[in-house]
Amino acid sequence: MNYFSYKKFRNDSISAFILIGILIIYYFVFPAYFIPETTEDGINCGLPILGITLGSWIFGTFAGITTHIVWLYWKPKLVRT
């Protein structure tokens, strides 16, 4: 949705700032939502945390860059100035 607000700003560098914002969210915000709670009775292994964090980083980087590249190629067709 942020890419559609691009028409308001009329600046070519705003898409790079949107990409940076999306990547920051995928690196620091999303993994915290999916990390399981620790229990005092059980074994608190760090392996699920590692998998969730790396999965979010890999998927987030791929999804963010793919969205950015698609936007750069389709922008002239979608946004008429």
VODO-830884 format. One record per residue: x, y, z of N, C-alpha, C, O, CB in turn. Coordinates in nm, 3 decimals. Atoms other than C-alpha are relative to their C-alpha. Glycine has a CB too. Example, Ala and Ser with C-alpha at 12.3 -4.5 7.8 and 13.67 -1.06 7.14 Angstrom:
<recs>
- nu:nv:nw:cau:cav:caw:cu:cv:cw:ou:ov:ow:cbu:cbv:cbw
- 0.089:-0.119:0.000:1.230:-0.450:0.780:0.090:0.120:0.000:0.194:0.118:0.066:-0.099:0.003:0.125
- -0.082:-0.119:-0.006:1.367:-0.106:0.714:-0.077:0.109:0.073:-0.026:0.220:0.090:0.041:0.046:-0.142
</recs>
This chain:
<recs>
- nu:nv:nw:cau:cav:caw:cu:cv:cw:ou:ov:ow:cbu:cbv:cbw
- 0.082:-0.119:0.000:0.000:0.000:0.000:0.087:0.126:0.000:0.046:0.231:-0.050:-0.094:0.000:0.121
- -0.086:-0.118:-0.002:0.292:0.233:0.058:0.045:0.041:-0.139:0.070:0.159:-0.164:0.121:-0.025:0.086
- -0.042:-0.033:0.135:0.388:0.212:-0.306:-0.108:0.080:-0.073:-0.076:0.157:-0.164:0.033:-0.127:-0.077
- 0.105:-0.077:0.065:0.049:0.352:-0.404:-0.007:0.144:0.052:-0.065:0.230:-0.014:-0.134:-0.069:0.021
- -0.009:-0.137:-0.048:0.110:0.659:-0.187:0.111:0.077:-0.071:0.133:0.195:-0.044:0.023:0.002:0.151
- -0.109:-0.059:0.078:0.397:0.727:-0.426:-0.048:0.118:-0.083:0.027:0.212:-0.106:0.063:-0.106:-0.091
- 0.053:-0.106:0.085:0.170:0.948:-0.639:-0.003:0.134:0.073:0.009:0.239:0.010:-0.139:-0.036:-0.049
- 0.008:-0.124:-0.077:0.143:1.204:-0.358:0.134:0.072:0.006:0.138:0.195:0.004:-0.048:-0.030:0.141
- -0.130:-0.062:-0.024:0.516:1.263:-0.320:0.069:0.049:-0.127:0.143:0.147:-0.122:0.088:-0.097:0.070
- -0.060:-0.038:0.129:0.622:1.285:-0.687:0.153:0.009:0.008:0.215:0.096:-0.053:-0.056:0.134:-0.046
- -0.145:0.003:-0.015:0.979:1.200:-0.589:0.048:-0.141:-0.036:-0.010:-0.240:0.009:0.043:0.039:0.147
- -0.048:0.129:0.045:1.179:0.921:-0.751:0.073:-0.079:0.108:0.079:-0.201:0.100:0.089:0.018:-0.118
- -0.077:0.071:-0.102:1.385:0.837:-0.442:-0.087:-0.053:0.113:-0.036:-0.123:0.201:0.106:0.091:0.057
- 0.086:0.047:-0.109:1.084:0.767:-0.219:-0.015:-0.151:-0.004:-0.034:-0.212:0.101:-0.139:0.066:-0.007
- 0.014:0.146:0.007:1.064:0.407:-0.346:0.116:-0.069:0.070:0.097:-0.177:0.127:-0.007:-0.045:-0.146
- -0.114:0.058:-0.073:1.413:0.338:-0.204:-0.023:0.009:0.150:0.013:-0.083:0.223:0.131:0.071:-0.039
- 0.029:-0.013:-0.143:1.303:0.469:0.137:-0.109:-0.098:0.043:-0.106:-0.149:0.155:-0.042:0.143:0.032
- 0.104:0.098:-0.031:0.994:0.248:0.123:0.062:-0.139:0.009:0.027:-0.216:0.099:-0.111:0.003:-0.107
- -0.069:0.130:-0.005:1.217:-0.055:0.047:0.078:-0.013:0.129:0.074:-0.119:0.193:0.093:-0.016:-0.120
- -0.077:0.005:-0.124:1.443:0.028:0.340:-0.092:-0.018:0.120:-0.060:-0.093:0.211:0.084:0.128:0.016
- 0.097:0.015:-0.109:1.141:0.063:0.569:-0.056:-0.140:0.007:-0.071:-0.196:0.115:-0.112:0.098:-0.016
- 0.053:0.136:0.003:0.999:-0.271:0.457:0.105:-0.100:0.050:0.072:-0.192:0.125:-0.045:-0.037:-0.142
- -0.105:0.091:-0.045:1.334:-0.445:0.511:0.025:0.012:0.150:0.049:-0.089:0.216:0.129:0.027:-0.075
- -0.016:-0.018:-0.144:1.370:-0.295:0.860:-0.111:-0.070:0.076:-0.087:-0.132:0.179:0.003:0.150:0.036
- 0.112:0.069:-0.065:1.025:-0.424:0.949:0.020:-0.151:-0.004:-0.003:-0.218:0.097:-0.133:0.037:-0.068
- -0.023:0.145:0.009:1.111:-0.775:0.822:0.116:-0.046:0.087:0.113:-0.158:0.137:0.026:-0.038:-0.145
- -0.116:0.041:-0.079:1.443:-0.779:1.009:-0.022:0.012:0.150:0.026:-0.072:0.226:0.120:0.082:-0.038
- 0.006:-0.025:-0.143:1.343:-0.639:1.346:-0.139:-0.014:0.063:-0.149:-0.045:0.181:0.050:0.136:0.027
- 0.133:0.000:-0.059:0.965:-0.632:1.393:-0.067:-0.137:-0.012:-0.114:-0.191:0.088:-0.088:0.106:-0.067
- 0.072:0.125:0.022:0.821:-0.952:1.240:0.055:-0.119:0.078:-0.025:-0.197:0.130:0.003:-0.032:-0.145
- -0.046:0.117:-0.077:1.054:-1.207:1.407:-0.045:0.002:0.146:-0.068:-0.103:0.204:0.151:-0.008:-0.005
- 0.041:-0.008:-0.141:0.955:-1.079:1.752:-0.142:-0.050:0.022:-0.174:-0.096:0.132:0.012:0.143:0.049
- 0.137:0.046:-0.014:0.590:-1.167:1.689:-0.011:-0.153:-0.001:-0.107:-0.206:0.054:-0.085:0.057:-0.111
- 0.011:0.144:0.018:0.662:-1.533:1.611:0.091:-0.081:0.091:0.089:-0.204:0.086:0.030:-0.034:-0.141
- -0.088:0.072:-0.091:0.921:-1.622:1.876:-0.084:-0.057:0.113:-0.161:0.017:0.176:0.113:0.094:0.055
- 0.082:0.061:-0.106:0.767:-1.871:2.123:0.043:0.047:0.139:0.158:0.085:0.162:0.009:-0.153:-0.008
- -0.028:-0.038:-0.140:0.742:-1.789:2.492:0.085:-0.108:0.067:0.071:-0.226:0.036:-0.133:0.021:0.079
- -0.082:0.096:-0.073:0.996:-1.952:2.722:-0.078:-0.053:0.120:-0.159:0.019:0.179:0.134:0.065:0.045
- 0.065:0.061:-0.116:0.878:-2.190:2.992:0.105:-0.034:0.104:0.220:-0.064:0.071:-0.080:-0.128:-0.041
- -0.094:0.030:-0.107:1.038:-2.248:3.327:0.019:-0.150:0.019:0.124:-0.194:0.066:-0.046:0.063:0.130
- -0.007:0.144:-0.022:0.963:-2.621:3.330:0.072:-0.076:-0.110:0.132:-0.180:-0.085:-0.138:-0.055:0.015
- -0.052:0.074:0.115:1.082:-2.719:2.984:0.138:0.044:-0.040:0.201:0.129:0.023:-0.092:0.014:-0.117
- -0.129:-0.036:0.057:1.395:-2.700:2.779:-0.022:0.117:-0.094:-0.107:0.111:-0.183:0.066:-0.122:-0.075
- 0.014:-0.119:0.083:1.433:-2.359:2.621:0.113:0.003:-0.103:0.216:0.068:-0.085:0.001:0.130:0.087
- -0.099:0.009:0.108:1.622:-2.436:2.303:-0.009:0.125:-0.087:-0.118:0.178:-0.108:-0.022:-0.128:-0.085
- -0.002:-0.119:0.085:1.725:-2.147:2.082:-0.019:-0.029:-0.146:-0.020:0.063:-0.228:0.126:0.071:0.018
- 0.011:0.036:0.140:1.681:-2.340:1.760:-0.126:0.054:-0.067:-0.117:0.100:-0.181:0.004:-0.148:-0.013
- 0.117:-0.061:0.066:1.320:-2.227:1.691:0.018:0.151:-0.022:-0.028:0.205:-0.122:-0.125:-0.024:0.082
- -0.023:-0.143:0.014:1.426:-1.868:1.748:0.092:0.027:-0.118:0.069:0.122:-0.194:0.060:0.058:0.129
- -0.092:-0.014:0.112:1.711:-1.908:1.502:-0.071:-0.023:-0.133:-0.053:0.053:-0.228:0.118:-0.097:0.014
- 0.073:0.030:0.123:1.485:-2.065:1.240:-0.100:0.108:-0.037:-0.111:0.146:-0.153:-0.072:-0.130:0.014
- 0.097:-0.106:0.026:1.216:-1.800:1.276:0.069:0.127:-0.046:0.024:0.193:-0.140:-0.084:0.029:0.126
- -0.073:-0.122:0.037:1.467:-1.516:1.258:0.060:-0.011:-0.140:0.044:0.080:-0.221:0.110:0.028:0.102
- -0.060:0.016:0.132:1.655:-1.652:0.957:-0.105:-0.012:-0.109:-0.087:0.041:-0.218:0.091:-0.121:-0.002
- 0.108:0.010:0.098:1.333:-1.744:0.779:-0.062:0.135:-0.031:-0.092:0.165:-0.147:-0.107:-0.093:0.050
- 0.054:-0.134:0.021:1.199:-1.394:0.830:0.097:0.087:-0.079:0.055:0.163:-0.166:-0.031:0.067:0.134
- -0.099:-0.078:0.073:1.523:-1.241:0.706:0.004:-0.040:-0.147:0.005:0.046:-0.235:0.138:-0.017:0.062
- -0.009:0.047:0.138:1.539:-1.459:0.395:-0.127:0.032:-0.077:-0.121:0.087:-0.187:0.027:-0.150:-0.004
- 0.126:-0.029:0.067:1.170:-1.433:0.308:-0.023:0.150:-0.015:-0.070:0.196:-0.119:-0.117:-0.064:0.077
- 0.019:-0.145:0.004:1.161:-1.062:0.393:0.087:0.068:-0.103:0.040:0.157:-0.174:0.026:0.059:0.135
- -0.089:-0.058:0.100:1.461:-0.977:0.181:-0.048:-0.032:-0.140:-0.052:0.055:-0.227:0.143:-0.050:0.020
- 0.050:0.040:0.132:1.326:-1.175:-0.114:-0.130:0.072:-0.034:-0.146:0.122:-0.145:-0.021:-0.152:-0.005
- 0.129:-0.064:0.026:0.974:-1.034:-0.080:0.015:0.151:-0.019:-0.048:0.208:-0.108:-0.098:-0.027:0.114
- -0.018:-0.144:0.013:1.089:-0.674:-0.031:0.068:0.040:-0.130:0.024:0.134:-0.197:0.081:0.052:0.116
- -0.072:-0.033:0.123:1.334:-0.670:-0.320:-0.084:-0.035:-0.123:-0.083:0.039:-0.222:0.134:-0.073:-0.005
- 0.088:0.035:0.111:1.089:-0.852:-0.548:-0.109:0.104:-0.019:-0.137:0.145:-0.132:-0.063:-0.138:0.023
- 0.101:-0.104:0.009:0.818:-0.600:-0.467:0.058:0.129:-0.056:-0.006:0.196:-0.138:-0.062:0.027:0.137
- -0.065:-0.123:0.047:1.060:-0.314:-0.528:0.031:-0.008:-0.150:0.007:0.088:-0.223:0.129:0.025:0.078
- -0.034:0.015:0.142:1.177:-0.449:-0.865:-0.126:-0.001:-0.086:-0.129:0.062:-0.192:0.080:-0.129:-0.022
- 0.127:0.001:0.075:0.821:-0.521:-0.980:-0.057:0.140:-0.008:-0.108:0.181:-0.112:-0.102:-0.096:0.065
- 0.051:-0.136:0.000:0.722:-0.170:-0.878:0.079:0.088:-0.098:0.020:0.171:-0.167:0.006:0.059:0.141
- -0.080:-0.083:0.090:1.012:-0.015:-1.071:-0.033:-0.028:-0.147:-0.031:0.064:-0.229:0.148:-0.023:0.025
- 0.031:0.033:0.139:0.919:-0.202:-1.390:-0.145:0.032:-0.037:-0.173:0.069:-0.152:0.027:-0.146:-0.026
- 0.142:-0.024:0.030:0.540:-0.160:-1.363:-0.046:0.141:0.032:-0.158:0.177:-0.003:-0.084:-0.098:0.075
- 0.038:-0.136:-0.039:0.540:0.196:-1.228:-0.045:0.085:-0.119:-0.148:0.153:-0.107:0.116:0.068:0.069
- 0.046:-0.084:0.112:0.518:0.365:-1.571:-0.137:-0.041:-0.052:-0.209:0.042:-0.107:0.101:-0.006:-0.113
- 0.131:0.045:0.048:0.213:0.153:-1.656:-0.112:0.029:0.100:-0.226:0.052:0.060:0.003:-0.148:-0.031
- 0.103:-0.018:-0.101:0.029:0.198:-1.325:-0.024:0.147:0.037:-0.138:0.188:0.056:0.036:-0.077:0.124
- 0.010:-0.139:-0.044:0.102:0.560:-1.233:0.013:0.090:-0.122:0.117:0.097:-0.186:0.109:0.034:0.105
- -0.002:-0.092:0.115:0.011:0.809:-1.498:0.020:0.142:0.053:-0.061:0.193:0.131:-0.132:-0.010:-0.084
- -0.029:-0.135:-0.049:0.167:1.149:-1.440:-0.039:0.103:-0.101:-0.022:0.223:-0.077:0.146:0.014:0.034
</recs>
